[in-house]
Every structure is written in C-alpha cells, then in structure tokens.
Amino acid sequence: MEQTRLERLYDRECFQEQAQSLLELLGTHLDQTQSGTQEKVLNWNKPENELQFWKDFARQADKGFTGSSLTDFFVNTLSHTIHTHHPRYVGHQVTSPAPPTTLTAMLGALLNNGMAIYEMGMAPTALERIVTDRLCEKIGYDQNSRGLLTSGGTLANLTALLMARQSRVSYDAWQEGLQNQLGILVSEEAHYCVDRAAKIMGLGEAGILSVPVTKDYAMDTNALKEVYQKAKAEGIEVFALVGSAPSTATGVYDPLEEQAAFAKEYGLWFHVDAAHGGAAIFSEDYKYLMKGAEQADSVVIDGHKMMLMPTLTTALLYKNGQDGQQTFSQKASYLLEDTTEEDWYNGAKRTFECTKTMTSLHWYLLMELYGIEVFDEYVTRQYDLGRSFAEQIQADPDFELGLQPQSNIVCFRYVKEDTTEEELNRLNAQIRQKALETGRFYLVQTRLKEKQFLRCTLMNPFTTPEHLQELLAHLRP
Ligand SMILES: Cc1ncc(COP(=O)(O)O)c(C=O)c1O
C-alpha cells in the first residue's frame, strides 16, 4: 500500500538515507572549507536574487521528497551560505562549530525535549546543572552560585538585568510596574542589546546612563562617578552597572575589578557581558582579562562565540542562586508548582523561555567529555593570532591599526598619504564591499571615532598568519 505523505515524512529508512547523504555532503564540505581549498568563503548574491532563487527552487522541487529535491536543497544551502569553517572566514563573532556539536544539535532536534519542566528533559536539565556549576567554578564563584542556559547573549543580558532589577530596586518592579525612573550604567561601547534590554524593561533613553570610554576604548572608570552622581541628582534610581568583556566593536575588555569596586561601593548589581570573551576564563595566558568577574553578580558567556558551539546557546551565571528564583515571580500553575525547596530542575522558573532547545548537550559534550583544555587551546591560539595580525598590520605602510587588540578582534584600515579622512572612510567602505562581493575572504567593518575601519574577528581555528598576510594583499586597492 502506498504511504501517505505523513507516513513518508516519518519513514525511518527514508530518514536514514537522507541523513547519510547529508553526512557525505558535510564531510566533503568540511574537507574543502577547513583546508581552504574551496575558492570562496561565500558566493555573494544580492538579496532580491537570493529571494528569487529560493522561490524558483520551491516551485520546481519534487514535493514529498520523492525525487532528489532534498539533496538538491542541502547542496544549494551549502553553496548559498557563508562558510564558517573556512580559514578565510575572519568576519563576525559566530564560531566555526566543532563538528561533534552538530551531532548533539541533531540529537536534540530529534528528541525535542522542551525542558520547561524537569520531566520534559531530564538529561539536558541535569547536564545544564553540571556545566553551569563548572562555569561558575571557573569564574571563581562559590557553591551558592547557579546558572542557566538560554537562547543567545541578547536574551541572557535581558534576563540578567531583570534579575538585577528584582534584586536591587527598592520595590517589586516585576509585579508593580515602574514607579520611578530607573537607570543602568553602561559603556558607550557596549553591545546594542544592553540598550535594547533596558528599553524593553521600560527604562527609556533616560535610563541608559552612558559612560564614556578612554582612548583605549575601555570604560573610563574615572567618569563613572560623575555619570552616577548626575543621574542620582536627577532622581534616577540607578540599580546596575554593566561591564563588557570585551566590547563588540573593538574587542577591548572593561576594567572589571575597578567596576566591581564601584558597584560594591554604591550597592549596584554588577553584570559582566562576557558574551564574546568570557571563555578567556579557560585560557592560562588570557584569564587575567576576566579578573574581577568573580566579584560580579552575573556573567554572560555565549557558547556559539568562543566556546565552539552551534548557534544559539548562552550561559547566564550568577553569584547568588536565590536571585535566579526571583526574576520571574509570575505564576503558571500548569507548569510551576510552588515549593520551598530549590527546584533547580524546573528550568522555566528561572529562564525567560518556556520551551527551550536542549543545548546543554553541546556544553556537556565539549566540557565534560572532550575536556575544557580545548578552550584554553582555542582562546589562547585565537588571541595570540590577533596580536600577531596586529604586528603584520603595523609592519605594512598601507594599513593602520585602529587599536592594540586585547582579544581576537582586530580593527584596521587602509591609509594613503594626502587623503582626507572623508576620502579614507569612503575608500575603506569600498574595500570592504569589494571583499564581500569577491568572496575570497569574509571580514566586516566598524566605525570608531568617526573613522571607518575594517574589522576581523579571528574565530576560525585554522586561520594562520599566512592567510592574514594574503588578506592584506587582497585588500590593497
Ligand atoms: C558583547 C556582546 N554581547 C551580546 C551580544 C549578543 O549576543 P547574541 O548574538 O548571542 O544574542 C554580542 C554579539 O555579538 C556581543 O558581542
């Protein structure tokens, strides 16, 4: 008897065949990208053309997976996407995921345990506790600390600020709504999601107390007191200070110890947005950059950045486990029973999300089964590479370094004698656009103090100084 469409969709043999064909394709993809033999990191296509391509593809495909359309879909997806495993991928902060973590992604997707309550994800809940405990320990927290995993740094920062508000504001803003103007202190170089989180929380522009940076792009802690006192004088109830570790555009870490001391003196919640560089806690050579995070009330670390995992997974670690129980004091009686014991195993009580992805599988696989030494190796290698790339730039008269890199984020620009700043900005924007369209390398751009810079984040564990030398030659107009 012929299978119905639904039966075919769930057919075990069919699934295994498809999976094998995808595995073959991914194996070849890894060969060609990791070795750098594939010519391009991305085949640039204009948005309208890309849209049309996929509309046409759907129109022509065999429906119901009866023909080769699924394999064609895989093949086309590969050729129409950016290749993070290519050593000439030196652009954004999304990592080249360790291939075994794509298997845990598949496992999690098929099992689809929603995790909001314990029985909807027993294993991933236990794994989450193990890995967050381990991260807390590496940060330097004690036994009272706890953590959770959530979908992305943006959501984790929002959750941390909600936790901060419940802990430090003089009334219950979650239940009563805002009764006065609240404010957070944050560097002008912080990731825009902090600004967004504050606005979601109803703080408005007036609640974002922007602290200037020094000439080295770290928060100017000398200016901190002035900004704080001005806000207080205006009647703003300041409840949190956010540090960046590092900030996104420049890769510069804020002086966390000084920030921690300030927060302590004024009774503020100290939150460290270490979405990018929190993994430095694993690096023997670079853990000094995270010094002070052990005094923070909360720290955010992205798994899909410097922890080699696929998108989207973030750890939010907090010093006092009880703070996590108070963030969302609302009731959802069908899910959440009131209890006096610390039911760490009912995740929805502490996370913004109800249903969430089983991403603890990736963390456990890498941290507990593979071994945390791999993060020391990775972070140290990439941060060292940032420093050596800076030396290459400084040795080349056609390029100028934006600032000394502290991490694997390097900002630089093409320079030419007798050229105005305006013209240099235009030239560098053109260089970036040409690189994007050529597709041999992928890098990004940023503005620092009105100057247009090219920006590399050295995420790929196979990028070498030779690739970066070639990049400079490639960019020269
Ligand atoms: C410092 C910092 N915080 C937060 C984020 C946002 O994280 P996500 O993209 O995981 O939401 C980023 C992303 O680049 C970042 O660099």
The ligand as a Gaussian input file, in Angstrom:
#p B3LYP/6-31G(d) Opt

LIG

0 1
 C       29.418000      41.728000      23.844000
 C       28.206000      41.138000      23.213000
 N       27.082000      40.996000      23.934000
 C       25.960000      40.443000      23.428000
 C       25.915000      40.032000      22.124000
 C       24.639000      39.459000      21.593000
 O       24.728000      38.088000      21.656000
 P       23.793000      37.121000      20.755000
 O       24.180000      37.423000      19.349000
 O       24.184000      35.769000      21.227000
 O       22.386000      37.473000      21.055000
 C       27.055000      40.157000      21.327000
 C       27.014000      39.708000      19.919000
 O       27.874000      39.952000      19.141000
 C       28.227000      40.711000      21.882000
 O       29.327000      40.860000      21.168000

